Amino acid sequence: MQDKETTQAPKKYRLVVRSAEEAVRLIREKLGDQARVTSVRQVGGEGLKRFISSPKLEVIAEVGESNDQGNGISAGNEMGNDSVKMDETIAPQIKDDQASLGKTEISQEKIVDNEILDDGETDIVKLLARSGFDLPLLARLKSWVEWKDICELPLADALRAITQGLTDRMGKRGEVSLNDSVALLGSPGVGKTTTLCKLLAHEVFINKRVPNVLKIENGMPNPDDALRIFCEVIGVTLFREVDKCPPASNQSPLFVDVPGLSISNAEEWENAGEVLDKKNISSRILVLNGAYDSQILSKSLNLANHAKANYLAITHFDELSNSTKLWPLLLDSNLLPFCICNGQNVTGDVSRGVLNQLIARTFPQELYSKGLYSFQRA
């Protein structure tokens, strides 16, 4: 009597990517060399339009045993020639579809990193994955004590419960309470100066206060040409010497501009924190470019602890096609969200309603109209 061999059904994964090169890289990094590509097609332009703003390429890959060993494209069993073979086989097939994309500008963010298509996943998980929820956020949702009950709810109730769950967890973070002296920290290019200008304009035109600006160098160049011109236009005084700067007050708050800090040098952040300690400036806002990769954002948040930052401002929020990557970072960080900035206009949109902005961007309009319409009248 022959022993029956038991084979495990292969798991299928769906990746939506911008290019052949990105597909090859993601398959190697996330699925390994045993993965096989079984399908490639163009997607986008319909459905959840808020997240999928441009056509992409959908790649279906399998991992595990399969009876059809000849169908599909091997991702390479070993390093070396097989890795080259992967590029030569996957890339042409993907590029044939990619050629039809034209010159449409595509967001730098991936719509879906790695969506599991197993039948074992609940419908709500599959729906959220297709709408742009990335794996870290999905994993966090599935770790909730109430998640099993949420999955048994109708779609509208499930979406409402998820929204409420995220809201409750963000609400436990505490309330923002800035002092009269506020410092802005961040790496070069995150939009720190633009954020400062937005806050100054808000103070002058909305709060009717007269702020001052102190620009410090801390041993690093910190030019002030653009900021000085803006301050002159709105009637704000810019100082470069601490001794000449008047003390901050409720009607005349002080904003301190710290030079850009390297994300590869923790010592710079520590030094900046020490300088602010000497000046008794305890309210410190870390400025992050929301369009940056999650790993860079996470690293910046960790470095901000060296400078004793306690608040967070997110820039370029309007450029995000998918804001779900921000949830795990915000929930895990000890920094309180202070504001969200949209656009490059120095007097443009700045919102203190961080939670509302995140909810609106996380759940696309199609999900609300499909599942939450009944609650709009509640």
C-alpha positions as CSV (number, residue, x, y, z in Angstrom):
1,M,0.0,0.0,0.0
2,Q,1.5,3.3,-1.1
3,D,1.5,6.3,1.2
4,K,-0.6,9.1,0.0
5,E,1.3,12.3,-0.4
6,T,-0.5,15.3,1.1
7,T,0.1,18.6,-0.6
8,Q,-0.9,21.9,0.7
9,A,-2.9,24.1,-1.6
10,P,-0.8,27.1,-2.8
11,K,-1.6,30.5,-1.3
12,K,-2.4,33.2,-3.8
13,Y,-1.2,36.8,-3.3
14,R,-2.2,39.9,-5.2
15,L,0.1,42.8,-5.8
16,V,-0.8,46.1,-7.5
17,V,2.4,47.8,-8.7
18,R,3.7,50.5,-10.9
19,S,6.2,48.6,-13.0
20,A,7.8,45.3,-13.8
21,E,10.9,46.1,-11.6
22,E,8.7,46.8,-8.6
23,A,6.8,43.5,-9.1
24,V,10.1,41.6,-9.2
25,R,11.4,43.3,-6.1
26,L,8.2,42.8,-4.1
27,I,7.8,39.2,-5.0
28,R,11.4,38.5,-3.9
29,E,11.2,40.5,-0.7
30,K,7.7,39.3,0.4
31,L,7.2,35.9,-1.1
32,G,10.6,34.5,-1.7
33,D,12.2,32.7,-4.6
34,Q,9.6,29.9,-4.6
35,A,6.8,32.2,-5.7
36,R,5.3,31.8,-9.2
37,V,3.6,34.5,-11.2
38,T,0.3,33.2,-12.6
39,S,-1.4,36.3,-13.9
40,V,-0.7,39.8,-15.0
41,R,-3.3,42.4,-16.0
42,Q,-3.9,46.2,-16.0
43,V,-6.2,47.6,-13.3
44,G,-7.3,51.0,-12.2
45,G,-9.7,53.8,-13.1
46,E,-12.8,52.3,-11.6
47,G,-14.2,51.1,-8.3
48,L,-12.6,52.8,-5.3
49,K,-11.5,55.9,-7.2
50,R,-10.3,57.8,-4.2
51,F,-7.4,55.4,-3.8
52,I,-6.9,54.2,-7.3
53,S,-6.3,57.4,-9.2
54,S,-4.2,55.9,-12.0
55,P,-3.9,52.6,-13.9
56,K,-1.6,50.0,-12.3
57,L,-0.6,46.5,-12.9
58,E,-2.1,43.6,-11.0
59,V,0.2,40.6,-10.5
60,I,-1.1,37.3,-9.0
61,A,1.5,35.1,-7.5
62,E,1.4,31.7,-5.8
63,V,3.5,30.2,-3.0
64,G,3.4,26.6,-2.1
65,E,2.6,23.2,-3.8
66,S,0.8,23.3,-7.1
67,N,-0.2,20.5,-9.5
68,D,0.5,22.8,-12.5
69,Q,4.2,23.0,-12.2
70,G,4.5,24.1,-15.8
71,N,2.1,27.0,-15.8
72,G,3.1,30.2,-14.3
73,I,6.5,31.8,-14.0
74,S,9.1,30.7,-11.5
75,A,10.4,33.4,-9.3
76,G,13.7,31.5,-9.1
77,N,14.5,28.5,-6.9
78,E,18.1,29.6,-6.2
79,M,20.2,32.7,-6.4
80,G,22.2,33.3,-9.5
81,N,21.0,32.5,-13.0
82,D,17.5,31.8,-11.7
83,S,17.3,35.3,-10.4
84,V,18.2,36.6,-13.8
85,K,15.7,34.3,-15.4
86,M,13.0,35.8,-13.2
87,D,13.7,39.3,-14.6
88,E,13.7,38.0,-18.2
89,T,10.4,36.2,-17.9
90,I,8.3,38.3,-15.6
91,A,9.4,41.7,-16.8
92,P,8.4,41.3,-20.5
93,Q,5.0,40.0,-19.6
94,I,4.3,42.9,-17.3
95,K,5.8,45.5,-19.6
96,D,3.5,44.4,-22.4
97,D,0.6,45.6,-20.2
98,Q,2.5,48.5,-18.9
99,A,3.0,49.9,-22.4
100,S,-0.7,50.9,-22.5
101,L,-0.4,53.1,-19.5
102,G,1.0,56.0,-21.6
103,K,2.4,58.9,-19.7
104,T,-0.1,59.0,-16.9
105,E,1.5,60.3,-13.7
106,I,1.4,57.6,-11.1
107,S,1.7,58.1,-7.4
108,Q,4.9,56.9,-5.8
109,E,2.9,54.9,-3.3
110,K,1.8,51.3,-3.8
111,I,-2.0,50.9,-3.7
112,V,-1.8,47.4,-2.3
113,D,1.5,45.9,-1.1
114,N,0.4,42.3,-0.7
115,E,-3.3,41.3,-0.6
116,I,-4.1,37.8,0.4
117,L,-6.8,36.2,-1.7
118,D,-7.2,33.1,0.4
119,D,-10.8,32.0,0.9
120,G,-10.1,32.0,4.7
121,E,-10.0,35.7,4.8
122,T,-13.2,37.5,5.8
123,D,-15.1,39.6,3.3
124,I,-14.4,42.8,5.3
125,V,-10.6,42.1,5.2
126,K,-10.7,41.6,1.4
127,L,-12.7,44.7,1.0
128,L,-10.4,46.8,3.1
129,A,-7.3,45.4,1.3
130,R,-8.8,46.3,-2.1
131,S,-9.6,49.8,-0.9
132,G,-5.9,50.4,0.0
133,F,-5.5,49.3,3.6
134,D,-1.9,48.1,3.9
135,L,-0.9,45.0,5.8
136,P,0.4,46.7,9.1
137,L,-3.0,48.4,9.6
138,L,-5.0,45.2,8.7
139,A,-2.9,43.2,11.1
140,R,-3.6,45.8,13.8
141,L,-7.3,45.7,13.2
142,K,-7.3,41.9,13.3
143,S,-5.6,42.0,16.7
144,W,-8.5,43.9,18.3
145,V,-10.4,42.0,20.9
146,E,-13.7,43.0,19.2
147,W,-12.5,42.0,15.7
148,K,-14.3,38.7,15.5
149,D,-17.6,40.4,16.4
150,I,-16.9,43.1,13.8
151,C,-16.4,40.5,11.0
152,E,-19.9,39.1,11.7
153,L,-21.6,42.5,11.3
154,P,-23.2,43.7,8.1
155,L,-20.9,45.9,6.0
156,A,-22.3,49.2,7.1
157,D,-22.0,48.3,10.8
158,A,-18.5,46.8,10.4
159,L,-17.2,50.0,8.7
160,R,-18.8,52.1,11.4
161,A,-17.3,49.9,14.2
162,I,-13.8,50.1,12.6
163,T,-14.1,53.9,12.3
164,Q,-15.2,54.1,15.9
165,G,-12.4,51.8,17.0
166,L,-9.7,53.9,15.3
167,T,-11.3,57.1,16.7
168,D,-11.4,55.7,20.3
169,R,-7.7,54.6,20.1
170,M,-6.6,58.0,18.7
171,G,-8.7,59.8,21.3
172,K,-6.8,58.0,24.1
173,R,-3.6,59.8,23.0
174,G,-4.5,62.9,25.0
175,E,-5.0,66.6,23.9
176,V,-2.6,69.0,22.3
177,S,-1.7,71.9,24.6
178,L,1.1,74.1,23.2
179,N,3.1,76.6,25.2
180,D,3.7,80.1,24.1
181,S,7.1,79.0,22.8
182,V,7.1,76.3,20.0
183,A,10.0,74.8,18.1
184,L,9.7,73.0,14.7
185,L,12.0,70.1,14.0
186,G,12.5,67.9,11.0
187,S,14.8,66.6,8.3
188,P,15.6,68.7,5.2
189,G,12.9,68.8,2.6
190,V,9.9,67.7,4.8
191,G,8.2,71.1,4.4
192,K,9.2,72.6,7.8
193,T,9.6,76.2,6.6
194,T,6.3,76.0,4.7
195,T,4.6,74.6,7.8
196,L,6.0,77.4,9.9
197,C,4.7,80.0,7.4
198,K,1.2,78.4,7.5
199,L,1.2,78.5,11.3
200,L,2.4,82.1,11.3
201,A,-0.4,83.1,8.9
202,H,-2.9,81.3,11.0
203,E,-1.8,83.2,14.1
204,V,-1.9,86.6,12.4
205,F,-5.1,86.3,10.4
206,I,-7.2,83.8,12.4
207,N,-6.0,84.1,16.0
208,K,-5.2,87.9,15.6
209,R,-1.9,87.5,17.5
210,V,1.5,88.9,16.8
211,P,4.0,86.1,16.8
212,N,7.8,86.3,16.6
213,V,10.2,83.9,14.9
214,L,13.6,82.9,16.3
215,K,15.9,81.1,13.7
216,I,18.7,79.2,15.3
217,E,21.7,77.5,13.7
218,N,23.1,75.1,16.3
219,G,26.3,74.9,14.4
220,M,24.5,74.3,11.0
221,P,23.6,76.7,8.2
222,N,20.0,77.9,8.5
223,P,19.3,80.5,5.8
224,D,16.3,82.8,6.2
225,D,15.8,84.5,2.9
226,A,12.4,83.1,2.0
227,L,11.1,83.1,5.6
228,R,12.3,86.6,6.2
229,I,10.4,87.9,3.2
230,F,7.3,86.1,4.3
231,C,7.6,87.5,7.8
232,E,8.0,91.0,6.5
233,V,4.8,90.7,4.4
234,I,2.6,89.6,7.2
235,G,4.2,91.8,9.9
236,V,6.1,89.2,11.9
237,T,9.6,90.0,13.3
238,L,12.3,87.4,12.6
239,F,15.3,87.2,15.1
240,R,18.5,85.4,14.8
241,E,19.9,86.2,18.2
242,V,18.3,84.9,21.4
243,D,19.3,87.9,23.4
244,K,17.4,90.3,21.1
245,C,14.3,88.2,21.0
246,P,11.5,89.3,23.4
247,P,9.9,86.8,25.8
248,A,7.0,84.8,24.5
249,S,3.5,85.7,25.8
250,N,-0.1,84.7,25.1
251,Q,-0.5,87.5,22.6
252,S,2.9,87.2,21.1
253,P,3.9,83.5,20.9
254,L,7.4,82.5,19.8
255,F,8.1,80.1,17.0
256,V,11.6,78.6,16.8
257,D,13.0,77.3,13.5
258,V,15.6,74.6,14.0
259,P,17.9,73.8,11.0
260,G,17.2,70.5,9.1
261,L,18.4,67.5,11.0
262,S,19.8,64.4,9.3
263,I,17.9,61.1,9.6
264,S,21.3,59.3,9.7
265,N,22.7,61.3,12.6
266,A,21.0,60.9,16.0
267,E,23.6,63.2,17.6
268,E,22.2,66.1,15.7
269,W,18.7,65.5,17.1
270,E,20.2,65.2,20.6
271,N,22.1,68.4,20.3
272,A,19.0,70.2,19.0
273,G,17.1,68.9,22.0
274,E,19.7,70.2,24.4
275,V,19.7,73.6,22.8
276,L,15.9,73.8,23.2
277,D,16.2,72.7,26.8
278,K,18.6,75.6,27.5
279,K,16.0,78.0,26.0
280,N,13.2,76.4,28.0
281,I,11.2,75.5,24.9
282,S,9.2,72.5,25.8
283,S,6.6,72.4,22.9
284,R,8.4,70.7,20.0
285,I,6.7,69.8,16.8
286,L,8.2,67.1,14.5
287,V,7.3,67.9,10.9
288,L,7.0,64.8,8.7
289,N,6.4,64.6,4.9
290,G,3.4,62.2,4.8
291,A,4.4,61.1,1.2
292,Y,7.6,59.6,2.4
293,D,8.1,55.8,2.8
294,S,6.8,54.2,6.0
295,Q,10.4,53.2,7.0
296,I,11.6,56.8,6.7
297,L,8.7,58.1,8.7
298,S,9.2,55.5,11.4
299,K,12.9,56.3,11.6
300,S,12.2,60.0,11.9
301,L,9.7,59.4,14.7
302,N,12.3,57.4,16.6
303,L,15.0,60.1,16.1
304,A,12.5,62.7,17.3
305,N,12.6,61.1,20.7
306,H,16.3,62.2,21.0
307,A,15.1,65.8,20.6
308,K,12.2,65.3,23.0
309,A,9.6,66.1,20.4
310,N,6.1,65.8,21.7
311,Y,3.8,66.9,18.8
312,L,3.5,66.0,15.1
313,A,2.7,67.9,11.9
314,I,2.1,66.0,8.7
315,T,2.8,67.8,5.4
316,H,2.0,66.9,1.8
317,F,-1.1,65.1,3.0
318,D,-3.0,66.0,-0.2
319,E,-0.5,64.0,-2.2
320,L,-1.3,60.7,-0.5
321,S,-3.3,58.2,-2.5
322,N,-3.4,56.0,0.6
323,S,-3.1,57.3,4.2
324,T,-3.6,53.9,5.9
325,K,0.2,53.7,6.4
326,L,0.0,56.6,8.9
327,W,-2.3,54.9,11.3
328,P,0.1,52.4,12.8
329,L,2.8,55.1,13.0
330,L,0.5,57.5,14.8
331,L,-0.9,54.9,17.2
332,D,2.5,53.6,18.2
333,S,4.2,57.0,18.5
334,N,4.2,59.0,21.7
335,L,3.9,62.2,19.7
336,L,0.4,63.8,19.7
337,P,-0.9,64.8,16.2
338,F,-1.0,68.6,16.0
339,C,-1.9,69.4,12.4
340,I,-2.1,68.3,8.8
341,C,-0.9,70.5,5.9
342,N,-2.1,70.4,2.3
343,G,-0.5,72.1,-0.6
344,Q,2.6,74.2,-1.1
345,N,0.9,77.6,-0.6
346,V,2.4,79.2,2.5
347,T,-1.0,80.6,3.4
348,G,-2.8,77.4,2.3
349,D,-4.7,74.7,4.0
350,V,-3.7,73.7,7.5
351,S,-6.1,71.6,9.6
352,R,-6.0,70.9,13.3
353,G,-8.7,68.2,12.7
354,V,-6.1,65.4,12.2
355,L,-8.5,62.6,13.1
356,N,-11.2,63.8,10.8
357,Q,-8.7,64.2,8.0
358,L,-7.4,60.7,8.5
359,I,-10.8,59.1,8.6
360,A,-12.0,60.9,5.5
361,R,-8.8,59.8,3.6
362,T,-8.8,56.3,5.0
363,F,-12.4,55.4,4.0
364,P,-13.0,56.4,0.3
365,Q,-16.2,57.9,-0.7
366,E,-17.4,54.7,-2.4
367,L,-17.2,52.8,0.9
368,Y,-19.2,55.5,2.7
369,S,-21.9,55.7,0.0
370,K,-22.1,51.9,-0.1
371,G,-21.9,51.0,3.5
372,L,-22.4,54.1,5.7
373,Y,-25.2,55.9,3.9
374,S,-27.8,54.7,6.4
375,F,-25.8,56.3,9.3
376,Q,-25.7,59.8,7.7
377,R,-29.2,60.3,9.0
378,A,-28.5,58.9,12.4
